[in-house]
């Protein structure tokens, strides 16, 4: 990876890390650049040269700040599939595509990318994370939020004992941009706005959802994927209705006729064509504990769901 290819690779990796809140800076060879975030130091090498990567892997780098020495983590980005390291985090094509996509979505939503490098030098893959939390991987990959709460922790949070199952609840993640205007009797009403969120594809409940945390990840073999009851078209129609209601404005217009003053109140609604709405299916992992009662725990946040999933859902 030389010349323009290496430069392009470095710029692309920089963009991902900067979206995650890192400050990047050029450094001397053999490192391409450094990235710092809240006391975390990362040195990045973009290379397909096995010998260069092995030398980078063997070398210990440290940073001294205020007489305190801190060891630097190391990240290698390579298009070479046979790269093996003991002391570096390695991003190949698969990891790059995943994080580049997440970073692009985070920038669209004006959010910071959720990117964490574990204390272990080797970063766990999405499949390994699921395996650590829930069991063996299934080979099935779906877009979902990360599983941060394990089975035992969920049972403790639920406060009941019984049969515990990991279920992936379908949601429609949406992002909208509103524009346009209407003029009524010299009054100019603007409908500019943008936002995002999700709608539960089972019960239609709206909720906040961090789209930048969603990624294509393998799910555990003993989990269930729930089939949506609300179609994408129905969800879009409901969202358009809600957004039009949300963006509707009531204006009061003053009129003077002789010695009298009159006020007219007018409700002005935006046109559907002025709202750009994008939807994508994502899944939220939920632990369902079935004992004397059914308690469901969000496997990402650890929150108990106020409205449990109904019993009529279909499982894929």
C-alpha positions as CSV (number, residue, x, y, z in Angstrom):
1,X,0.0,0.0,0.0
2,X,2.1,2.9,-1.3
3,X,1.7,6.4,-2.6
4,X,-1.8,7.6,-3.3
5,X,-3.5,4.4,-2.1
6,X,-1.8,4.7,1.3
7,X,-2.7,8.4,1.5
8,X,-6.4,7.6,0.6
9,X,-6.5,4.8,3.2
10,X,-5.0,7.1,5.9
11,X,-7.5,9.9,5.2
12,X,-10.4,7.4,5.3
13,X,-9.4,5.9,8.6
14,X,-8.8,9.5,10.0
15,X,-12.4,10.4,9.0
16,X,-13.7,7.4,11.0
17,X,-11.7,8.2,14.1
18,X,-12.5,11.9,14.0
19,X,-16.2,11.1,13.8
20,X,-15.6,9.1,17.0
21,X,-14.2,12.1,18.7
22,X,-10.5,11.5,18.2
23,X,-8.1,14.3,17.3
24,X,-5.6,13.2,14.6
25,X,-2.1,14.4,14.0
26,X,0.7,13.5,11.5
27,X,3.7,11.7,13.0
28,X,7.0,10.4,11.8
29,X,7.4,7.0,10.0
30,X,6.7,4.2,10.4
31,X,3.4,5.4,11.9
32,X,1.0,7.2,9.5
33,X,-0.7,9.3,12.1
34,X,-1.7,9.4,15.8
35,X,-5.2,9.8,17.3
36,X,-6.0,11.0,20.8
37,X,-9.3,11.1,22.8
38,X,-9.7,11.7,26.5
39,X,-6.3,10.3,27.4
40,X,-6.5,7.5,24.9
41,X,-3.6,7.4,22.4
42,X,-3.8,5.4,19.2
43,X,-1.1,5.0,16.6
44,X,-2.2,4.0,13.1
45,X,-0.4,2.2,10.4
46,X,-1.9,1.7,6.9
47,X,0.1,-0.9,5.0
48,X,-0.1,-4.2,3.1
49,X,3.6,-4.9,3.8
50,X,3.8,-7.9,6.1
51,X,7.3,-7.2,7.3
52,X,6.4,-3.5,8.0
53,X,3.3,-4.7,10.0
54,X,5.3,-7.3,11.9
55,X,7.9,-4.6,12.9
56,X,5.1,-2.3,14.0
57,X,3.5,-5.1,16.0
58,X,6.8,-5.8,17.8
59,X,7.6,-2.2,18.6
60,X,6.4,-0.7,21.9
61,X,5.3,2.9,21.7
62,X,4.7,5.2,24.7
63,X,3.7,8.8,25.4
64,X,5.1,10.8,28.3
65,X,2.7,13.5,29.7
66,X,3.5,15.3,32.9
67,X,6.2,12.8,33.9
68,X,3.7,10.0,33.4
69,X,4.3,7.4,30.8
70,X,1.4,5.9,28.9
71,X,1.6,3.0,26.5
72,X,0.0,3.6,23.1
73,X,-2.5,1.3,21.4
74,X,-1.8,0.4,17.8
75,X,-4.2,0.1,14.9
76,X,-3.3,-1.5,11.6
77,X,-5.4,-1.0,8.5
78,X,-4.5,-3.5,5.7
79,X,-6.1,-4.9,2.6
80,X,-3.9,-8.0,3.0
81,X,-6.1,-10.8,4.3
82,X,-3.2,-12.8,5.9
83,X,-2.2,-10.2,8.5
84,X,-1.7,-11.7,11.9
85,X,-0.6,-9.6,14.9
86,X,-0.3,-10.1,18.7
87,X,-0.2,-6.5,19.9
88,X,-2.3,-4.6,17.4
89,X,-5.9,-4.0,16.5
90,X,-6.4,-5.0,12.9
91,X,-8.9,-3.5,10.5
92,X,-9.4,-5.4,7.2
93,X,-11.9,-4.7,4.5
94,X,-14.8,-6.0,6.5
95,X,-14.1,-3.8,9.6
96,X,-13.4,-0.8,7.4
97,X,-16.7,-1.1,5.6
98,X,-18.5,-1.5,8.9
99,X,-17.0,1.5,10.6
100,X,-17.0,3.7,7.5
101,X,-20.7,3.1,7.1
102,X,-21.4,3.8,10.8
103,X,-19.3,6.9,10.7
104,X,-21.2,8.2,7.6
105,X,-24.5,7.7,9.3
106,X,-23.2,9.4,12.5
107,X,-22.2,12.4,10.4
108,X,-25.6,12.5,8.7
109,X,-27.2,12.6,12.2
110,X,-24.7,15.1,13.5
111,X,-23.6,12.6,16.2
112,X,-20.4,11.2,17.6
113,X,-19.6,7.7,16.4
114,X,-19.7,5.1,19.2
115,X,-16.3,3.5,18.8
116,X,-14.6,1.8,21.7
117,X,-11.3,0.0,21.8
118,X,-11.4,-2.6,24.5
119,X,-8.6,-2.8,27.1
120,X,-7.5,-6.0,25.4
121,X,-5.1,-5.3,22.5
122,X,-7.2,-7.4,20.1
123,X,-10.6,-5.9,19.5
124,X,-13.5,-8.4,19.7
125,X,-15.5,-8.8,16.5
126,X,-19.3,-8.4,16.6
127,X,-19.7,-12.2,16.5
128,X,-17.3,-12.6,19.4
129,X,-19.1,-9.9,21.4
130,X,-22.4,-11.7,20.9
131,X,-20.8,-15.0,21.9
132,X,-19.3,-13.6,25.1
133,X,-22.7,-12.2,26.1
134,X,-25.1,-15.0,25.0
135,X,-23.5,-18.1,23.6
136,X,-22.4,-19.5,20.2
137,X,-22.9,-17.4,17.0
138,X,-25.6,-18.4,14.6
139,X,-24.2,-17.3,11.2
140,X,-27.2,-15.0,10.8
141,X,-26.3,-11.3,10.4
142,X,-28.9,-8.5,10.9
143,X,-28.6,-4.7,11.6
144,X,-29.1,-4.3,15.3
145,X,-27.9,-2.4,18.4
146,X,-25.1,-4.0,20.4
147,X,-25.8,-6.5,23.2
148,X,-24.3,-4.9,26.3
149,X,-26.4,-6.7,29.0
150,X,-25.8,-10.4,29.4
151,X,-28.3,-13.1,30.4
152,X,-27.6,-13.2,34.1
153,X,-27.6,-9.4,34.4
154,X,-30.9,-9.2,32.6
155,X,-32.4,-11.8,35.0
156,X,-31.2,-9.8,37.9
157,X,-32.7,-6.6,36.5
158,X,-36.0,-8.3,35.8
159,X,-36.3,-9.6,39.4
160,X,-38.0,-12.8,38.3
161,X,-36.7,-16.3,37.6
162,X,-37.9,-18.4,34.6
163,X,-37.1,-19.1,31.0
164,X,-34.9,-16.4,29.5
165,X,-34.7,-15.8,25.7
166,X,-32.9,-13.2,23.6
167,X,-35.3,-11.7,21.1
168,X,-34.6,-9.2,18.4
169,X,-37.5,-6.7,18.1
170,X,-38.0,-5.1,14.6
171,X,-38.1,-1.3,14.4
172,X,-38.2,1.2,11.6
173,X,-35.4,3.7,12.0
174,X,-36.2,7.0,10.3
175,X,-34.6,10.3,9.4
176,X,-36.5,13.2,8.0
177,X,-35.7,16.6,6.5
178,X,-38.4,19.1,6.1
179,X,-38.3,22.2,4.0
180,X,-40.8,24.4,2.1
181,X,-42.9,27.4,3.0
182,X,-46.4,28.8,2.6
183,X,-47.4,32.4,2.3
184,X,-50.8,33.6,3.6
185,X,-51.7,37.3,3.5
186,X,-48.2,38.5,3.5
187,X,-47.2,36.1,6.3
188,X,-44.4,33.7,5.4
189,X,-44.4,30.4,7.3
190,X,-41.3,28.2,7.1
191,X,-41.3,24.4,7.7
192,X,-37.6,23.8,8.0
193,X,-36.6,21.0,10.3
194,X,-34.9,17.6,10.6
195,X,-34.8,14.7,13.1
196,X,-34.6,11.0,13.6
197,X,-35.9,8.2,15.7
198,X,-37.6,4.8,15.5
199,X,-41.0,3.3,15.4
200,X,-41.6,-0.2,17.0
201,X,-42.7,-2.5,14.1
202,X,-44.8,-4.6,16.5
203,X,-46.8,-2.0,18.5
204,X,-46.1,1.3,16.7
205,X,-44.6,3.0,19.7
206,X,-42.1,5.8,18.9
207,X,-38.8,5.9,20.7
208,X,-35.4,7.6,20.5
209,X,-32.7,5.4,18.9
210,X,-29.0,6.1,18.2
211,X,-28.7,5.1,14.6
212,X,-24.9,5.4,14.7
213,X,-24.8,2.4,17.1
214,X,-26.6,0.1,14.7
215,X,-24.4,-2.2,12.7
216,X,-24.6,-5.5,10.8
217,X,-23.7,-8.0,13.5
218,X,-24.0,-11.8,13.8
219,X,-26.7,-12.9,16.3
220,X,-26.4,-15.8,18.8
221,X,-27.7,-19.2,17.7
222,X,-30.3,-19.5,20.5
223,X,-31.9,-16.1,19.9
224,X,-35.2,-15.3,18.1
225,X,-35.8,-12.7,15.3
226,X,-39.3,-11.3,15.5
227,X,-41.2,-10.6,12.3
228,X,-42.6,-7.1,12.0
229,X,-46.4,-6.5,12.1
230,X,-46.2,-3.0,10.8
231,X,-45.0,-2.7,7.2
232,X,-42.5,-0.1,6.0
233,X,-45.3,1.5,4.0
234,X,-47.7,1.7,6.9
235,X,-44.9,3.0,9.2
236,X,-44.0,5.7,6.6
237,X,-47.7,6.8,6.3
238,X,-48.0,7.1,10.1
239,X,-44.8,9.0,10.3
240,X,-45.8,11.4,7.6
241,X,-49.1,12.1,9.4
242,X,-47.3,12.6,12.7
243,X,-44.6,14.9,11.2
244,X,-47.2,17.0,9.4
245,X,-49.1,17.4,12.7
246,X,-45.8,18.2,14.4
247,X,-44.7,20.8,11.8
248,X,-48.2,22.4,11.6
249,X,-48.2,26.1,12.8
250,X,-51.0,28.3,13.9
251,X,-50.6,32.0,13.0
252,X,-52.5,35.0,14.2
253,X,-53.0,37.7,11.6
254,X,-53.9,41.3,12.6
255,X,-56.2,43.3,10.4
256,X,-57.3,46.9,10.8
257,X,-60.6,48.1,9.4
258,X,-61.3,51.7,10.2
259,X,-61.3,52.0,14.0
260,X,-61.6,48.3,14.5
261,X,-58.9,45.7,14.9
262,X,-59.6,42.1,13.9
263,X,-57.5,39.0,14.5
264,X,-57.7,36.0,12.2
265,X,-56.2,32.7,13.3
266,X,-55.1,30.4,10.6
267,X,-53.8,26.8,10.8
268,X,-51.1,26.2,8.1
269,X,-49.9,22.7,7.4
270,X,-46.8,21.7,5.4
271,X,-47.2,19.6,2.2
272,X,-46.2,15.9,2.3
273,X,-44.0,16.5,-0.7
274,X,-41.8,18.9,1.3
275,X,-40.8,16.2,3.8
276,X,-38.1,13.8,2.8
277,X,-38.4,10.6,4.9
278,X,-35.9,7.7,4.9
279,X,-36.7,4.4,6.7
280,X,-34.5,1.4,7.4
281,X,-35.2,-1.8,9.3
282,X,-33.1,-2.3,12.5
283,X,-33.5,-4.6,15.4
284,X,-33.3,-4.0,19.2
285,X,-32.1,-6.9,21.3
286,X,-34.4,-7.7,24.2
287,X,-34.1,-10.3,27.0
288,X,-37.6,-11.8,27.7
289,X,-37.8,-13.5,31.1
290,X,-40.9,-15.7,31.4
291,X,-41.7,-16.6,35.0
292,X,-44.8,-15.8,37.1
293,X,-44.9,-12.8,34.9
294,X,-43.2,-11.7,31.6
295,X,-40.5,-9.1,32.0
296,X,-38.6,-7.7,29.1
297,X,-35.2,-6.0,29.4
298,X,-33.5,-3.9,26.7
299,X,-30.2,-5.8,26.1
300,X,-28.5,-2.6,25.1
301,X,-29.5,-0.2,27.8
302,X,-30.6,-2.5,30.6
303,X,-34.0,-0.8,30.9
304,X,-37.2,-2.7,31.6
305,X,-39.7,-2.3,28.8
306,X,-42.8,-0.5,30.0
307,X,-44.9,-2.2,27.2
308,X,-43.9,-5.8,26.7
309,X,-44.1,-7.4,23.3
310,X,-47.4,-9.1,22.7
311,X,-47.8,-12.9,22.4
312,X,-49.1,-12.8,18.8
313,X,-45.8,-12.0,17.1
314,X,-44.3,-14.3,14.5
315,X,-40.7,-15.6,14.7
316,X,-38.5,-15.8,11.7
